Amino acid sequence: MRRAQLRWLALAMIALLILPGCIVRSVHSWVKEDSITFEEDLLGGWTGADEKGETVAMTFVRGADNNYIVQYSDKDSHGIFEGKLAKFGTDYYMDFRPKESAGGVDGMLLFPMHTVARLEIGPSQLTVCLLNYDAMKSAAKMDRLRDLKYTWEENELLITSSSSELQPFLLGLGRDSKLYLEPIKLARRK
């Protein structure tokens, strides 16, 4: 391994010691650069409720290079992320990483780790499906994530696969995979 790769892996390991697991984190982007697209219909504010009935709000604004700046807030936390959108067939996937250091949910991805969500974008409704950390962790423990590279530190899962390996994994999951959390349904703010 090159020195830079070892340094990056060491930082990732430190992150795992400090941060609790509830978001599936990856060292690399979940989507390849040549797959990135931009969808105007995603721009603007969206509100709804999570699986507990708590209010969730997301705002998408145009960032640089066909990226998005994504503001997220719920009852307990908030964060500002950079989002990269990819479309495969009719499905959209967004890779998120923190835009700025903050103490909210983006604090889970400080080094900067990546996470991903499958999106269903409609004119007035946005559905966000995040990967289920507990299900991914269980699948890894049962050796069912054979197509992915990952590591463990203090019983926390960190995906180390390249973007070229992550993208086919996502596409192979299907819409109804048990590896997704319950969808968060958001309506466009008027």
ChimeraX attribute file (.defattr): number of C-alpha atoms within 10 A of each C-alpha:
attribute: neighborCount
match mode: 1-to-1
recipient: residues
	/A:1	6
	/A:2	6
	/A:3	8
	/A:4	9
	/A:5	10
	/A:6	11
	/A:7	12
	/A:8	13
	/A:9	15
	/A:10	12
	/A:11	15
	/A:12	23
	/A:13	17
	/A:14	13
	/A:15	20
	/A:16	21
	/A:17	14
	/A:18	10
	/A:19	13
	/A:20	12
	/A:21	17
	/A:22	15
	/A:23	20
	/A:24	24
	/A:25	27
	/A:26	26
	/A:27	21
	/A:28	21
	/A:29	23
	/A:30	29
	/A:31	24
	/A:32	18
	/A:33	13
	/A:34	7
	/A:35	12
	/A:36	17
	/A:37	15
	/A:38	16
	/A:39	15
	/A:40	9
	/A:41	12
	/A:42	23
	/A:43	16
	/A:44	15
	/A:45	17
	/A:46	21
	/A:47	21
	/A:48	20
	/A:49	16
	/A:50	17
	/A:51	11
	/A:52	6
	/A:53	9
	/A:54	11
	/A:55	15
	/A:56	20
	/A:57	20
	/A:58	22
	/A:59	19
	/A:60	21
	/A:61	16
	/A:62	18
	/A:63	13
	/A:64	8
	/A:65	10
	/A:66	13
	/A:67	20
	/A:68	23
	/A:69	20
	/A:70	24
	/A:71	19
	/A:72	20
	/A:73	17
	/A:74	18
	/A:75	9
	/A:76	10
	/A:77	14
	/A:78	19
	/A:79	21
	/A:80	23
	/A:81	23
	/A:82	22
	/A:83	26
	/A:84	27
	/A:85	26
	/A:86	24
	/A:87	17
	/A:88	10
	/A:89	7
	/A:90	8
	/A:91	14
	/A:92	17
	/A:93	25
	/A:94	25
	/A:95	23
	/A:96	26
	/A:97	26
	/A:98	24
	/A:99	18
	/A:100	14
	/A:101	16
	/A:102	16
	/A:103	12
	/A:104	16
	/A:105	20
	/A:106	23
	/A:107	19
	/A:108	27
	/A:109	27
	/A:110	20
	/A:111	16
	/A:112	22
	/A:113	22
	/A:114	24
	/A:115	24
	/A:116	25
	/A:117	22
	/A:118	22
	/A:119	23
	/A:120	17
	/A:121	17
	/A:122	12
	/A:123	9
	/A:124	13
	/A:125	17
	/A:126	22
	/A:127	18
	/A:128	23
	/A:129	20
	/A:130	21
	/A:131	24
	/A:132	17
	/A:133	19
	/A:134	17
	/A:135	15
	/A:136	19
	/A:137	22
	/A:138	14
	/A:139	14
	/A:140	18
	/A:141	13
	/A:142	10
	/A:143	11
	/A:144	12
	/A:145	15
	/A:146	11
	/A:147	12
	/A:148	16
	/A:149	15
	/A:150	15
	/A:151	15
	/A:152	14
	/A:153	13
	/A:154	10
	/A:155	13
	/A:156	19
	/A:157	24
	/A:158	23
	/A:159	19
	/A:160	18
	/A:161	19
	/A:162	17
	/A:163	17
	/A:164	14
	/A:165	17
	/A:166	21
	/A:167	19
	/A:168	14
	/A:169	16
	/A:170	17
	/A:171	13
	/A:172	9
	/A:173	12
	/A:174	12
	/A:175	13
	/A:176	8
	/A:177	11
	/A:178	13
	/A:179	20
	/A:180	21
	/A:181	17
	/A:182	16
	/A:183	19
	/A:184	18
	/A:185	19
	/A:186	22
	/A:187	18
	/A:188	19
	/A:189	14
	/A:190	7
